[in-house]
Amino acid sequence: MIDTTRTVSRRTALAASFAGAAALALSACERGTLTKPAPADTLSLFNDNPSWTPGYHAAGTELRRLGGYRLAPQAVPNVSNYQQIVRMSAQTDSTADLVKWWNGYRLRDVARAGILADVTGAWDEAKSRGWCDDPALRETFTADGRQYGVPLYKSYYAVFYSKPVFARLGVGVPTTWQEFLHVVDTAHARHITPISSGGATSWESSIWFQQLVNGLDHQFYLDLAAGKRSYTDAECRQAMGVWSDLYRRGAFSSPDASVSDLPGRFAQGTTAMCLHGTWNTGAFLTAGIKNADLGAFLLPPPPGGTSSVVVESGVLAVSAKAHKRQGALDTARTWFDPAVQRAWTGFLRDTSADPSVVPDVGAVREVAAQVRTQRPAQAIRYWEASPPVLIEGNVQDLSAFMIDPTAARAARTLASMQRRAEKEWKAWKS
């Protein structure tokens, strides 16, 4: 990952050092360079996920019908390269009209550099039309009181489970922590991996950390992410203790497990569950898991915890120097329209920022129904919840813990995370 929390002069130095790589990647885009405007009815969309191209085209069909513009997605699949290129091209004539990004502190980082346009009006219109009135989500798109992007999706971190495996084990969807532990123990006793959980070398090491801290104490999680509490506080120690206990029970797969292998493991009946964002639903279905065989539920909190859920939302942003700035701004407003959202989420098979738009996918509908009835407190995903350099360093510490999930390692992990927090919060505020 790149360093995204330093000063403008640091960014300038990074831009110079990566200029050659950026030029090479831009020249490889499916529609050539971005130095010229797209055709009259087209907006260029820079993103990091080539597999989403059909979804962007589907959404673009509705956008063109409603507002006159379709989308021409251009993808750079390497995330690190993508971030570098967006930053370097943003102040030049090589920028795209629209950019896919991340919310929270990652959005604030680029917004304060002047890379993105203000789209506050899009949120105001969506609220007035009843399409999206979600103050907590809106705050994660905010820098200095203004919004700099609209939500591509709104994913919940839920437990995917294999319905055939649950039936074979004779267990139901757990509604308490003790019932969840019963599922874990039953699967382990039958030589089925209870939970597939990777992260030894990736951001996914933060998934169970965020889940347990937020589940044990939602307000503490928010304060921790905001730099108001310490990683060595009792709440974090308790969360790491619960995580260690799950390892002791044999709950998890090897930490080098890959999320791309999950559909195969579900199909083979060798694993029962996986905690992940609902944006991953499509990967299961595309790989051949039947809709009727895939379920999902919100993980019950550990004893003494609170009803809460971690939320992730991608960002559709307008480049400050977009070739078709007004068209891009109008498209950001139209993106909230339910017709566009139905086309987009129908492809993505995930939930929308508009709670009335839910794709016809069983697992996603199950999660949406739980959110609607339980109304859990919602927290931004850890990856976007604090300054990027802090998160990226802490993710490495959490990966090391997953390889050696002992109490001693947990204590060292939290101490290291806190030292980094003190340093990086000071750098962020300077």
PABA-275071 format. One record per residue (C-alpha): residue in three letters; x, y, z. Coordinates in steps of 0.5 Angstrom, whole numbers, plus 500, padded with zeros to 3 digits. Example, Ala and Ser with C-alpha at 12.3 -4.5 7.8 and 13.67 -1.06 7.14 Angstrom:
// PABA-275071
ala525491516
ser527498514
// end
This chain:
// PABA-275071
met500500500
ile502507499
asp503513504
thr497517504
thr497521510
arg503526509
thr504533507
val503535500
ser510536498
arg511528500
arg505527495
thr509531490
ala515527491
leu511520491
ala508523484
ala515524481
ser518517483
phe512513480
ala511518474
gly513512469
ala509507472
ala503511472
ala504513464
leu505506463
ala499504466
leu494509463
ser497507456
ala494500458
cys487502460
glu482499455
arg480506452
gly487509451
thr489515455
leu485519459
thr488526456
lys482527451
pro475527453
ala470521452
pro465522447
ala459527447
asp455522451
thr460519455
leu463520462
ser470516463
leu470512470
phe477510473
asn476504477
asp481498480
asn476493479
pro475490471
ser470485473
trp465490475
thr465493468
pro459490466
gly455493472
tyr458500470
his455499463
ala448496466
ala448502471
gly450507465
thr444505461
glu440507466
leu444514467
arg444515460
arg436514460
leu435519466
gly441524465
gly444523458
tyr451520460
arg453513460
leu459510463
ala466508460
pro470504465
gln477504465
ala480499470
val487499473
pro487492477
asn493493482
val490497488
ser497500489
asn498502482
tyr491505482
gln492509488
gln498512485
ile495514478
val489517481
arg493522485
met498523480
ser493524474
ala488528478
gln491535477
thr493534470
asp489533463
ser490526464
thr484525470
ala478521469
asp471525470
leu469520475
val473516480
lys472510484
trp475511491
trp474509499
asn470513504
gly472515511
tyr480517512
arg482515505
leu477520502
arg479525507
asp486525505
val485526497
ala479531499
arg484535502
ala489535497
gly484538492
ile483532488
leu475531488
ala469536487
asp464537492
val458533491
thr454535497
gly448537493
ala447530491
trp446528498
asp441533499
glu437531493
ala437524495
lys435526502
ser429530499
arg427525495
gly427519500
trp433515497
cys438516502
asp437519509
asp443516513
pro447521517
ala452516519
leu454514512
arg454521510
glu459523515
thr464518512
phe463521505
thr465528509
ala471533509
asp470539512
gly463539512
arg462537505
gln461531501
tyr466529496
gly463522493
val456518493
pro456511495
leu457505490
tyr454500495
lys453499502
ser456493505
tyr455489511
tyr460485515
ala456478516
val457471517
phe456467510
tyr454460511
ser453454507
lys446451508
pro447444506
val453444511
phe449447517
ala443442515
arg449436516
leu451438522
gly444439525
val445446527
gly441453526
val443460525
pro445462531
thr442468535
thr447468541
trp454468542
gln453461546
glu449458540
phe455461535
leu460457539
his456451539
val456451531
val464452532
asp465446536
thr460442532
ala463443526
his470442529
ala468436532
arg466433525
his472435522
ile469441518
thr473448518
pro468452522
ile470459519
ser475460513
ser479466515
gly485469511
gly489475513
ala496473514
thr498477508
ser492482507
trp488487510
glu483481511
ser487481518
ser482487520
ile476483519
trp475479526
phe479485530
gln474490528
gln468485529
leu470483536
val472490538
asn465493535
gly461488538
leu464488545
asp463496545
his461500539
gln462506542
phe469504544
tyr470502537
leu468509534
asp473512539
leu479508538
ala478509531
ala478517532
gly484516536
lys480518543
arg482511546
ser488507546
tyr489500543
thr492498550
asp485499553
ala481493557
glu476493551
cys482491546
arg485486550
gln478483551
ala477483544
met484480543
gly482475548
val476472545
trp479472538
ser485468541
asp479463545
leu476462538
tyr483460535
arg484455541
arg477452540
gly480450533
ala475455530
phe479458524
ser482456518
ser490457516
pro491464516
asp493464509
ala487462506
ser484466500
val477468500
ser478466492
asp478459495
leu471460499
pro466458494
gly470451492
arg470450500
phe463451501
ala461447495
gln466441497
gly462442504
thr469443508
thr468449511
ala462452514
met462459515
cys466466513
leu465473516
his466478510
gly463484507
thr456482503
trp460485497
asn463478496
thr456475495
gly457475487
ala463471488
phe460465491
leu454465486
thr459466480
ala463460482
gly457456482
ile454456489
lys446456489
asn442461491
ala438457495
asp445454499
leu448460501
gly446464507
ala448470511
phe447473518
leu449478523
leu454475528
pro451476535
pro456480540
pro460476545
pro457477552
gly456484554
gly456486547
thr452491543
ser448490537
ser452493532
val455492525
val461494521
val459497514
glu463498508
ser462503502
gly465504496
val465512493
leu464514486
ala467521486
val467527481
ser474529479
ala476536481
lys479537474
ala474533470
his473534462
lys466534463
arg465537470
gln458539470
gly456532467
ala459528472
leu456532478
asp449531475
thr451524474
ala453523481
arg446526483
thr443521478
trp447515481
phe442515487
asp436514483
pro433507485
ala433505477
val440506477
gln441503484
arg437497481
ala441496475
trp448496479
thr446492485
gly443487481
phe449486478
leu453487484
arg449483488
asp449487494
thr445492498
ser445499496
ala445506500
asp438506499
pro434501504
ser429500499
val433497493
val435490495
pro437485490
asp434478489
val439474492
gly437470499
ala443471503
val443479502
arg436479503
glu437475510
val442480512
ala438486510
ala432483513
gln436483520
val438490519
arg431492518
thr428489524
gln434489529
arg437496527
pro444495529
ala449501531
gln453501525
ala460503524
ile465504519
arg470499516
tyr477499520
trp480500513
glu477507512
ala476508520
ser483512521
pro489515517
pro491510512
val498509514
leu496508521
ile491502519
glu496499514
gly501498519
asn496496524
val494491519
gln501488519
asp501487526
leu494483526
ser497479521
ala502477525
phe498475531
met494471526
ile500466525
asp501466533
pro494468536
thr497467543
ala496472549
ala503474549
arg503476542
ala496479543
ala499484548
arg505485543
thr500487538
leu496492541
ala502495544
ser505496537
met499498534
gln498504540
arg505506539
arg504507531
ala497510533
glu501516537
lys505517531
glu501517526
trp495521529
lys500526530
ala502526523
trp495527521
lys494533525
ser500536523
// end
